[in-house]
Amino acid sequence: MLKTALPKIITETLPGPKAKEIIDRRAAAIPGAIRCNYPCVIKRGEGAMFEDVDGNIFLDWVGGVGVLNVGYSQPELIAAVKDQADHYFHAMMNIVTHEGYISLAEKMNDIVPVKGDTKKTMFVNSGAEADENAVKIAKAYTKRPNIIVFSGAFHGRTTLTMTMTAKKAYARGMGPFPDGIYRAEFPYLYRKPEGFTDEEAVQYYIGRLNSVFEDCSPADYVAAIVVEPVQGEGGFVPAPIEWVKAVRKICDEKGILLIADEVQCGFGRSGKLFVSNYWEEEGCAPDIITTAKSIAGGVPLSAVTARAEIMDAVTPGTIGGTYSGNALACASALKVIEIIERDKLCDRALAISEKCKERFGGFKEKYPVIGDIRGIGVMLGIEFIKDAKTREPNKELVAGLVQECVKNGLIIESAGTYDNVIRFLSPLVVTDEQLEAGFDILEKAIIKLTTI
């Protein structure tokens, strides 16, 4: 059975002959800007594993970049989507109400930890759309034009969200960009100012945020501060809770909305349904939360949730879209949430996290090329460096590790401002035996590439 299988490469080379033919067709048919550096073509997937068209079996630690928390080809999801398809594929909510949208909105209003008692949720199709609509909603509510984002941020590839995104490799040649977006420094504690304690660094980063109000935009012009609770493309850098508390206080004092972008870190990955659950426990829940990726197990869907008074301030017609809250996606999402809650996948995330931290921590002790292990739950990053004192990023090693691991049946992916972080986003249904196999492949790759 594929879902309990272990990695196994049977072809002499990767890609194998069938995959090579399809990859050649890809190169001829689709833009090269839609990059892929992996020599495999999926045929079928189950759990945390997939088989390619040549019969090679891979362990997936990327999971569609956080989409597959409940795994590939979950039978109950398939059944839910098939059942919905028997009735209708689509009903646009501006024309015909469909109950799946309502049921999912009710469920999201129940589980999403935003500030306020009465909540409302809207659906769109992607993380970028969710973030863009959250900004529109914040502007509508506050009647203010500007937003603040952070170094290391990734929020999408629309014109607005690529402007919000820090790494301009994602926006090269795409200007001019929208006005009213200002950037503060994110609390990246591994790369904090030299000589600072973590506590001193948090105060430093709070000061850097406050300086934006002096240097860029007066506070009373700022509609929202947008934060990833754990930065994704930025290198899996978690926001320290004391910093989050301070940001919440700043927002409350200055009439600014706090938006948590949980597109990648939501739906069980952190050990709770959302990282914002941890924020809520500390009294600093956000005003708006955006979610996507694992919300529907691979069917395109995203959401924006906020308290009712915020949502009800929006001018009719300025949010929504043709496919928003598609019936098939809503059916899948309702089943995803049911499975996460019923099968205690948040608890499973914490168990996987402990195994990862133990093994990755062992790597850090043995191999000086590892500078930092960090994250929340099973959203973990391993940062590779060239020198422990200078902390110079080692992007070349990370690029090599990605290729060496895939040769042995493990799919990993890089991240980070300097492309020197390996991200861990395995499906939460990965088995312990598969985890150990992945650990072994990664460690052997580290040894091989650092002893050449």
Number of C-alpha atoms within 10 A of each C-alpha: 5 16 19 15 19 20 22 16 20 13 12 8 11 18 21 20 14 14 20 18 12 15 18 10 11 12 12 10 9 10 9 10 6 7 9 9 10 16 16 26 20 15 13 15 20 20 25 30 29 25 23 20 19 20 18 22 25 28 31 30 23 22 26 18 20 26 27 27 32 30 24 24 18 18 9 13 23 14 14 19 20 15 13 18 14 8 9 11 13 18 18 16 19 11 8 9 11 17 14 20 25 16 14 23 22 14 16 20 20 13 12 23 27 25 18 14 11 12 22 18 23 23 27 25 22 19 26 25 28 29 32 21 21 27 24 17 25 29 23 19 18 18 14 17 19 22 24 24 25 22 18 25 29 24 27 20 16 15 16 19 24 24 26 28 24 21 19 13 10 14 17 9 8 11 10 8 14 12 11 16 19 19 20 21 17 26 25 22 18 15 9 17 14 8 8 12 12 16 12 13 20 24 16 18 20 21 13 16 21 16 14 17 17 10 9 15 18 14 22 15 19 26 28 28 27 24 24 29 28 27 28 26 23 25 27 29 27 23 20 17 15 16 19 23 16 15 21 22 14 19 20 12 10 15 16 26 25 27 27 25 31 25 28 25 31 29 30 27 30 25 25 21 21 25 26 25 20 18 20 15 10 13 13 22 24 27 22 29 30 29 28 32 27 31 30 26 27 23 21 24 28 28 27 28 26 29 19 15 13 21 21 14 15 16 11 8 8 11 17 19 15 14 17 26 29 23 24 23 29 30 27 28 28 21 23 23 24 13 16 19 15 9 13 14 24 22 19 20 25 20 16 21 22 14 16 20 17 11 15 22 17 11 19 18 11 11 15 14 21 25 22 16 21 21 22 22 24 29 26 28 26 25 29 28 23 17 14 13 8 8 17 14 23 20 21 13 20 25 17 13 24 20 18 21 23 24 21 22 25 27 25 26 22 22 21 23 17 18 21 24 31 25 26 25 25 32 29 25 23 24 17 13 12 19 19 15 16 24 18 15 20 23 16 16 21 21 12 12 13 12 6 5
